[in-house]
């Protein structure tokens, strides 16, 4: 019998691995003994003593084996230590580390995932096809058009009786499973839910906020009713701790994971990959990373690419260092100035332009890593001191004798994404599936560059990061130079994209760049008009804020309020309506002719706000918090909302978002200044002038290059109101 690996986890009580396989006839549970191993590198005379010391504490399954302890290194002798008690892996590693004074004993494979270890040993992977009962792989995770099972699913929604933010003490009002509503006494609801899940026996349970609240809430309510609620196919739940972390300039909060046994729980709100690429994107990453579907739904794309690199390293005989601490190579101050730079930028020309071509490179930074063999062990390798392959500006030598780990991992990902995009273009009923897979791989490729410079990444190295950006700068400058020789004018350029104006042969240009650079240059399209916006504080061109209309009518917007998550619906609607009005223009002159009438759109929205009739849900502000309440110094709207939540017994973690309605922006009272969204009744008064102010700023964001900045729109609005008051008096 054949089936697909749906879930896999360690049974910590029995020290065995449990694998759930989805067959065409149901689900099979496979339990198998598995003994993980850690490795220790130490001077040869210490290895035998170490074996004796381990035997004294009951660890006697040890042997000296040969493994590669670093990328680009030859095999060397290390001590292989079997750890039969899964929970003892970390404590044993700490003990061995202390025996070497935390510096003489290097440990490997200590913090690898148990499911990943098991998959690598068995040669299987998440959502891969296997033969039962022995879990023999019948699949390759590099297949493009791989078969997948038909996975059954339910959508679980819960209604509580509490007012405002639900708590564990609020009784259950009802539970919805797809279109079925379960109500009645709370105990009866829970029993009906249990029976229904057993009867439906879904492979996937979808929730919204299931990790952060609803699954632990249901278990708590079940306990209050003297029963145990089991939503998995096996008793028990696998949980992880919530945490706040800093990434790409912002604080993000990751809620505790609540994973079921034998069934997949996907929290739509907490899973970035699911939100961006759907179920097929998750399946793609599960297969490539060799991490079970339920687990990969809670990991970032960066964790997925890191797992892929670990898999490749293990396959090629490497062990993975615990507590990686590779310092940056010494550089002079002059070298730092040259190397510590990012991508190249051509400052955009503020204003509206017509007849503009947009071109960009296909996954530029990952393609650079592949084309130039950039990897921690290939940059300034010891085997090629006279290498002719050097990094522009920096002069770093790159290995010419072997292909690095990072390029080996990226090649199939780049090829797969290119293939999926082509398959999507062909149409057919699988188009959405291919699109989801391509989107998942896009995020993996985006993060793989950042991980080269991330100090905690297993295979990060800052010199790789510097080399990639140096090649990127060289490529963009060469591409712009060729464009100008062909008669194009460069209006803007950023990292991997160029905006060109001119009557040259754009397709011939793209083909020349592809031949010259070795990386495909894609034609995104031609704008009938495009507006590059200024930086609010300096007035110079903002690098990533623009909007424009492609030939064919499609609008593209970047960096403005309508694209930001913290924008209230009122301002989103305003910008949508103004852009719709301006999109009637077919070129730059027509665009400028429509600007005066676009202000009438602003006027209508301002009048609606002042009338007091705007739905309160369109006015809710959403702000991400970066610290705990007591750490804020200034009193503002967000702090007022956080104080309200604290008054009611709730506390948000850094990285979470607070939502509120502005009632009186000048008040120093938390409860009079704003109203936190969970406590809204729907008929609260709101600070109309504060919301008009936000609308004016939203309009100014679009029109500031044309003489209508915020202050000018503010003055215009004041004149309009004064004129209307005078007319009413007359």
C-alpha positions, 0 to 999 in steps of 0.5 A: 500500500502506498501513501503520502507522509502527512505528519511526523513527530517524536514520541518523547515518552516512548523515544520513538518516531510516529509517522502518519501516512495518507493513503487512498483508503484512509490514514495509517499510523507507523511507529518506528524505533530511531536513535539520534546521534550527536558528534563531538570533535576534540583532539585525538587524545581526548576522544578515548577519554571522552568515551570513557567519561560518557560510559560512566554516566551510562552513554556507552553507544559511541564510536569514532567515525569520519565526518566533514565538520565544515564546508569545504573541509576534508573528513576528520575523526569525530566521536559519534554518540547515540542518544536513546533518550530524546529529551536528553540530547540538549542536556548531554550536549551541555555536559560534554561542552562543560567537560571541554571548558566550553571551548575545547569540545566542538559539538555537532548535530545537537539542535537538528529537528527530530523529524528532519533527522528521521527523514534524512535517515529514511530518505523520505520527506513531508508530503512525499509518496512512500510504500507501506509498511516500511516507509520506503520512498517512491518519490523525489522531492525535486520532481516538478509535477508530483502527485499529491493526495486529496486532503479533506479539510474543515474550517473551525470557527468559535463564538464566545459569550464575552464582550470585547476581547474573548477570554478563557473564562467566557463560555462558548456560544456556538461552534461552526464547522464549515456550514454546520452550527453547533449550539446549546449547552457548552458541554453539549457543543464540545461533545458535538464538536468531538463527534463531528471531527471524528465522523468527518475525520479531516486531514486539515483543520483550518482556523483563524487565531487557532494558535493564539487563542481558540485551540487552547480556549477550547481545551480550557472550556472542555476541562471546565466541563470535566472532559478532554477535547481531542481534535487530533487523530491521537491524544495529546497536543504538541505546543511551542512557546510564543516569542517576539523577534526583530526582522527587517526593521520591525518587531514581529510576534509569533504566537505559541504553536498548537499542533495536532497529532496525525492531523494538520492544524493550519492557523490562517492568521499566524502562517505567513507562507499560507497567507502568501502562497496557500496550501500548495505553497506549503506542500512545496516547501514541506517537500523541499525542506523535509519538514512536515506540513503542519510544522512548516506552516509555522516557520518562516521561508528563511527557516525553510531555506536553512533546512534545505541547506542542512539537508544538502550538507548532511547528504554530502557527509557533513555534521552541523555545528552547534553554537556557530560563532564564525567571526567576520574577517578582519578589514581595514576602515577603508575596506569596510567603506567599500564592502559595507554597502547595499544595492545600487540606486538610481534616484527616481525623478519625482513627477509623472512620466509617460511611455516608461518601460519597467524591467527587472532581473529574475531573482537577481541575488539568488541568480548571482549566488548561482552564477558566481558560485557564492557560498561560505566555503567558496569565497576566499577559499584556501584552494584557489589563491590565484583564482581569476574569478573575483568580486567587483570592487572587493577583490574577493577570490571565488573558488574555481574547483568546486560548486558551493553548498548555497548554489547547489541548493538554489539551482533546483529552486530557481529552475522550479520557480521558472518552470512553475511560472511557465506552466502557469502561463499555459493556463489550464485547471492547474494554473492556481496550483503552479502560481501558489508554488511559485509564490512560496519559492519566491519568498524562499529566494528573497530570504536566502540572500538575507540569511547569508549576512545573518550572524545566527544562520547556520551557513551565514557569512558576511563576506558572501553578503558583501559579494552578492551586493557588489555583483548586484551593483556592477550588474545594475550599472552595466545594464543602465550603461547599455540602456543609455547607449541604446537611447533609453533614459534611466528614470529610476533604478533600485537593486534589480529593477530599472525604469527606462524611457525611450523608443529603443527596441526594449526586447532586443535590449533585454536579450542583450543584457541576458547574454551579457550578464548571464541572468534573464532580464524580464520585461514587466511592461510599459506604463502609460504613465507612472508617478515617482513620489518624493521623500516626505522629509527631504523632497528627493525621490523616494526609492520605493514609493510610486504608482502607475498605469500599465498599458492595458489598464492595470494599476501598480502601486508601491509604498503608499498608504493603500498598500500598508497594513496600518492604514484605516479603511477610510484612507484606503477607500480615498486613495482607491477612489482617487487612483480610479479617477486618475486612471482615466488618463492615457498619458502624462498631460491627461494625468495632470489635467485630472488632478484638479477634479481628483480633489473633488474626490477628497472633498466628498470623503472629508464631507462624509467624515464630518457628517458623522455617518462613517461606519466605525469599522472604516476608522479603526487604526491598526498599529504594531507595537514595538515594546511593552506598555511600561517601556513607552515614554510618550503618551499617544493613541497607541499607548492610550489603547494599550492602557485600556487593554491593561485596565481590562486585564489584557497585555499585548506582546511586542510585535502584536498589533493594537487596534482602536478608534480615535475619539478625541486626539487632544485628550489626556485620558486614555478612555476619552482619547481612543477606544480599543477595538474590542470595546467598541459598540459601534456608535461612539463619537469619533474625532472627525477633524483627526480623520479628515487630517488623515484623509488630507495626508493620504491625498497629499501622498498621491499629489505632492509632486504636483503642488499639493502637499499636506499643508497646501491641502490643509489650507485649501480645506480651510478655505472651503470650509470658511467659504461654506460658512459664509454662504450659510450666513448669507 
